[in-house]
Every structure is written in structure tokens, then in C-alpha cells.
Amino acid sequence: MRGQINPRRAIAEAEDSPAMLENRKGKLRLDMNENVLGCSPKARAALLRLDAEDFSMYPEKENAVERLAPHFGVHADEMLVTCGIDDALRLIADVFLERGRRVLLVEPTFPMYRFYAGQREARIISLRYDSGMNFPLRDVLTALRSAPDVFFLANPNNPTAGLVGQREIEEILDAAQQTLVVVDEAYFEFSGVTMLREIRRRRNLIVTRTFSKTSGLAGLRIGCAFAHREIAKLLKRAQAPFPISAPALAVAEAALKDKVFVRRYIGEILQARKILINGLGRLGIRTFPSAANFVLVDFGARGPSAISALRRRGILIRDQSGAFGRPGFVRITVGTSAQMRRFLKALEPLV
């Protein structure tokens, strides 16, 4: 057709990016694994301290990285700041994936791994968690023998909330001599397991982090990627000059400094997680072990009606039926202890 504009085939044939529910403000948001208390007061104060010149200048990300890196125990040349973890994943796909390259996933997992791999026309090798949501370590080690190009591993995993231990990840890294292993640590503050200290001696490792969870900055879209300096250099070569705004950089630095806020928030969530799991158990609802700020639940046939009824009451939880191939699976973000009691009280007559 005359004048037709043709996109790349991978984009033309791809599914739309995952749709997110909007109009959520003011509701009990137990659907997106955000910090339901908001950010540190010190982070908000940092935003208010910015003057007109700060807003009119292009952001100076390298200076910001120099200040941020010591908080993570890394050098500046081992770290990138990104527009959330999603942007870090897109950057990794840009640098290491193209048509015919292979990506190893253990699913269900964070859907953006498959999304970005598909856009680069990579081939997906998909393994599965079993019915108990156990990680298939032996199958992963076997799959790594064929040297896929990239292995994306969320740890703790989203949506199962399970954790792969450091020893098992080291075994994976040892087996993945020709595979880049991306360990997505979006929820590591709740598990305490991190591979960040390994980036200096393992050139096949990238670790990603976010400020969207414990720091409560999901709206500002701030993430980080950490890697051996040689890998980080490749990522920076493909990165836009200004990937993150000056306000976001200023707030991120303030959030990292407020360790008391983060420590108190984590303590509250771990306590509230027990209340949620125990309460669901008393209602006869199956839960799976969680090392994150959310819990995977199997409501069975009651799931769709419970989700709808709770939404009418202003309580949002995340339907995971698509990830598991049947209705009933739901992901519930852990809020405060009071919020979990409110949720359980609303849920009880529905199940």
C-alpha cells in the first residue's frame, strides 16, 4: 500500500505490553507490590529542596552514581542508574539479545523478561516451577549445558515469592560459563539474599535493584544495574545520555540515607506477612512460602468472584490466573499489620 509504514516484524506481531489497572489512588493497593506507606519524609524533603536551576539543567547522572555507589558497596564503574528495573532489563536485551539468541526462563516469573526477549526475536527456553512452587535447580543446570545466551532469574521470584539460596545461585553461575545470568533482586531487602558482592569476580553476572519497593519511589521510576566493569561499560555504551530525571536522582540519594525508615518498614512488613499468612490459613486458603513483600495464594474456584468483590470494596489484589493457566491464583501485596487485618475481615465473608 502506498505510504505504508512498516515496523519490525517482532513488534508488529508482539502482544501489547502488560496492561496495568489505573485509578488506584486512595484504594487499599495490595496488587502491585509497592510500599503502601509511601516514601521516607527525607526523600520528599529532598524533592522540595530542588530549585529552578535543578529543574532546568539536564541531569548529571555520573555525579549521582559516584555518590550512590558507596551505599551499595560497589565502584561507580560497576553501576548504572536506570528508569526502574524495566529499563535495566530493556538495556540488557538491547546489548545481549537479537534474533536467534536464546533466553532461559523459569516460569511463571516477571513477564517483562519474556516481553523484552520477544521484542529482540530471541528464542525462549521455558522451564516451570512445580505445583509446590519449588525452583527446578537440576533442570536449570541441565539447560545451562546448551549455553543459552541469557538466564533471567528473579530472586525472590515474582509471582511465586520463593527464594533461591546463595549456594544454589553460585552453582548456577559456575555452570553458566557461557551464559549471562541476570539476578533481579527487586525484593532482596525482604529475603536478605544478594549476589551483589559477586559482580567483581564473575563477569557473567548482572544484578538489578529497584527503589520501588522498600524506598517507596515507584512513581519516580528509579532502578540500578550492577555488573563487572567490563559488562557495565557495554551497558553504558548503549544507554541514553539522560535515562533518569534530576528529581529522581536527588530523591534516590536521600532515600538511601534514611536507613531507619527502611529498617522500620521491612520489620513492619515481615510482621504483617505472618498475620496475612496465618489469617488465610484459618480461612482454609492455600498459601505458598514467601521471601518477599507479597504472598502467592490459591483461592481455587472462588478466586475471580473474590477479586471482583474486593475491588468493589476498594481493595485491590492481583489476579495471576494467566500465569498459571487456571483461575484461582492471586498475588497479595503485604501492607501494614492494620491493613492485613482489614483485608482479612473483608475477605472472610467472600470465601
N, C-alpha and C positions, 0 to 999 in steps of 0.2 A: 504494500500500500504506500502511495506517495506520502512522503513526510513522516513515515513511521519511525519512532524512536525505539531502539531495541536494547533492553537491559541484558546483563549477563544471564545465561540460562539458569544458573543456580539461584539467582534472585527471583526470576520470573516464575520458577517452579516451586519456590520455597513456601512454606506456611508463613502466615503473618507472625510477627514477634508476639510472645505471650501477652494476652490482654490482662490488664490489672483493673480491679474494681476501684472506682473512684467515688467521690462524695463520702469519704470515710471520716472526715474530721468530726470530732465530738462523739463518735461511737466508741465502744469498747473494742479496740483493734487487736484481736487475737489471731490475725490472719497473715501478717507479713513479717513476723519475727523482728519487729522494730523494738526499740527501747520505748516502752509505753509511758515512762515518766518524763521523757524529753531529755534535753541535753543538760550538761553542767551549767550552773549560773555563770561560771567563769568563762565558758565558751560564748555565751550570749554577750557577756560584757566585752569580750574581745571584738565582737562584731560592732558594737556601739562605739568602740574607740577608733574605728577607722574614720579617716577624714576624707575630704573631697578628692585630694590627690591620690589616695589609695584606690579610690574607685575609678579614677580617670587614667591611671597607669596600667600598662599590661602587667600581668602577674609575674613575679620573679621566682619561678619555681625552684631553680637551683639553690638560691639562697635559703629558701624554705627547707629544702631537702637537707642541707648542711645542718640546720637546727633540729630537724625531725629525726634524722638517722640515729643520733646517740640514744634517743628514747627506746629504740628497738635493738640497740647493741650492734649496729652494723655501720659500715662506712657509707659515705654519700654515694660513692660509685657502685654500690651494691643495691641501691634503692631507687625506685621510680614512684612518683605520685601520679595517680590516675583518677579519672572521673568515676569513682566507685570500682568495685571488683569487676563489674561487667566490662568496663573499658579496658581493664588489665587483660581480661580474657580475650577481648577482641584484638588487642595488640599482640598477644601470644599467637593467635590464629593468623594474623597478618604476617608474622615473621616466620612461623614454622609450618604452616599448612598451605596446601594447594591441591589441585585435582590429583587424585590417585594416592596421596599420602593417607596414612591410617591413624585413626584415633581409637584408643581403648577406653571404654567406659564401664562402670559397674552401675547398673540402673535398677530402680529409679534413683535419679540423682538430680542435681541442679540442672534445669533444662537448657541453660544458656551454653553449656559445653557442646551439646548436640547442635544447637542453633548456629553457633559460630563455625563449627566444623562443617556443617552443611553448606553454609554460605561460601566456604572455600573449596567445596566439592571434594572434601575428604571422605574416605570410607570409614564407616563406624563398625568397630568390633564391640559388641554389646554382651556383657555378662550380667547376671542378675543376682540380687540378694535373694536368699531363700525365704520361706514362709515365716521364719522367726527373725527375719531382718539381719541375718548373720552375713558378714563380709566373706566372699569366697576367695580366701587368700591363695589356696592351691591352684585354683583356676586362673587367677591373675598371674601367678608365677609361670604357669604353663603358657599363657597367652603372650607373655613378655619374651618368650624364646623366639617368637617370629619377628621381634624387633619392630613393633609399631612405632610411629613417629612421636606421638604424644599420648600420655596417660593422664587424664584429669581425675583427681581424687579429692572430693570434699571431705574434710575431716575436722569435726563431726560432719556426718553426711546429712544433706537436706534432700528428701524429707524424712528419712528414717530416724535421724538423730543418733545413730550409732557411731561408735568410735573405733578407729584402727589404732592400735598401740604403736608407740615409737619403735619398738623392736621389729614389729611386722613391717612398718614403713621402711626401715633400714634394710630389711630383707628384700623388699620390692626394689629399692634403689640399687642394691647390689646386683639384682637380676636384670635391671633395666639399663645396661651399659650403653645401649644404642637407642634408648628411648628417653625423651624429655618427660619428667614427672612433675606435674603441676599440683601441688598440695594447697588446696583452697582452705584457709584457716579462718573463715568468716566468723566462726563460733568458738574459736580456741579458748577465749577467756573463761568459758564455762567448763571446759574439759581439762585445761592445763597442759595439754599435749601439743607441742610445737616442734617443727623441724627447722625453724629459722636458723639455729646455730650451725646447721649442716651446709648452708649455701656456700661457705668459703672453700670447703673441701670436696664438694660434689657439684660438678659442672652440669649434671643432668637434672638439677632440681630448681624449681621456681616455687616460692611461697607467696601467696596473696593474702592480704588482710583488708579489713574494712573499718570505717568509722560509723557504720550504720547501726551497729548492734549496741554494744555497751556504751559507746560515746553518745548515742542518740542523735546522730547527724545525717540520717538517711536523706533528708531533704536537700542537703548540700552536696551529696554525691562525692564522697572522698574515699579513695582506696589507695592501696600500695601494692607494689610487686617487689620482691626481693630475690636476688639471684647472684651467682658468681659474677664478678665484674665483667668477664668476657661476654656472658649471656646478657647481663644488664646493658652493656654497650650496644648490642644488637637491637634490643628492645627500644632503647632511646633513639637509635637511628631511624626507627620507623614511627616514632611518636610525634604528634603535632607540637609546635613550639609552646602553645599555651593550653594544655589539656585540662587545667583546673583553674577556677577563678581565685582572685586575690582574697576575697572574703572567706572562701572555703579554706584556703591555706592558713589564714590567720586563726580561724576558729579551730582547725585541727590541732594546731600547736598548743592553744590554750586547753583544749580537751585532754591532750596527753599529759599536761602538767597537773591536772586535777585528779590525782590518783585516789584520793579519799572518796570522791564521788563514784568512781568506777568500782572501787572495792566494796562500797556500801551497796551499790546496785547489784553487783554479782551475788553478794550474800543474800539479798532480798529475793532474787530470782531463784537461787538454789533452794531456799526455804519454801518459796511458793510452789516450786516444781513438785516437792513432796506432797504438799496439800492437794495439788491437782491430781497427781497420780493416785494417791490414796482415795480421794473422793470419787474418781472414776471407777476404781476397783470396787468401792462399796455399791456403786450403781450397776455392777456386773459388766462393765465395758472394758474390753481388752486394750491394754497399752503396751508399748514396746520400750525397752530401756533407752534412756535419753542422757546424752552428754552435752546437750545444747540448751538454748532458751526456748525450746518448743518440745512438744511430745506428739508422736505419731499414735493415732487412735484408730481402732477398727470398730465402728458403730454397727457394722453389718447392714441389714436392710433398712434400719432406722435412720441411716446417715442423711440421705437427701432431705427428708422431712425435718430432721433436727436442724440442719444447716439453715433451711428456709425459715423455720420458726424462730430461731435465734436471731437471724438477720432482722426479722420484723420487730424484735425487741431491742435492736441497736447493738447486737453482739455479733461480731464477725469472726468466723473461723474459716480455714482454707480447705476446700474440697480437694482431695487427692485421688479421686476415682480414676481419672485419666492416667495417672502414673502407675496404677496397679491393675488396671483393666477390669475393674468392677466397682460398683458403688459401695460406700461404707467407710473407706479410709479417709481420715481427716487429720490435718495438722493443726495443732493448737499452740499458739504462742503463749509462753508463760509470762503473766503480768505480775503485779504485786499480790501479796497474800490476800488482801481485801478483794482484789479483782477476781482472783481464783474462787473465792467463796461466793462472790456474786454470780460468776459463771456457773458454778455447780448448782446453785439454787435455781437459776433459770433453766438449766438442763434437766433437772430431776423429773419434772412432770412430762417431759418430752420422750423419755426413754423407759 
